[in-house]
């Protein structure tokens, strides 16, 4: 009996100990439950705030999307308007191109007609004046010896006659480039820099006036150095026509009279350049045998012409 009671006492003690462990575990579980409740409460609070923010964000997003849609619609309208303008501009450009082609064709025809009229006019003027040569690069030689101060065909002297004739011819002949060579005892050129004046195009009339202007200041004096004047003319590259104004045959610098030896040198020079016509113009007493023979000979040797004024 005592043994049974002792056994029951041991078991009861074990159960009491076990119950103590359960109470301890319950306390721990309750503490953990409170911690979880606090965490849940915090999460719920945060969830409520996040939900509000999310709602605001959704509202803002909706507004932004609406604004973007409106902006896209406006941009689309502007793009459509821009494309429409581009199409109209393209159509206008096509029309302008067609107009330009028509105008170009008419202009080309007009230019052709003008060039043909100019060619015929130049041909007629050449025949009337009696000038031979291509007249593209021309050298005009002016005798400025002392005898050129004598009276010419009118009230002016021979020098004024020569300048007046040259001015008229330059106005009516289709000369592209030109140099003026003034000779007496010495030789001067205009332009003075060794080039030919460009007389082409719309500025040709002004260029002609500027080219002739220095001649008004020339004072005729000295002897007739025709040989050096022709040498200077031939020194210009591409010269195709020479016009020679003179009232006397080449003279001896010491005697002031006709020099047959110089004349023969000039004839030899003309033969070397017989493809370049010399058109000679006799001024004053061009019936003088020496002058007439000389001017006619240089014209004949080069295929040019002779005229007396």
Order of alpha helices (4+ residues) and beta strands (2+ residues): alpha-beta-alpha-beta-beta-beta-alpha-alpha-beta-alpha-beta-alpha-beta
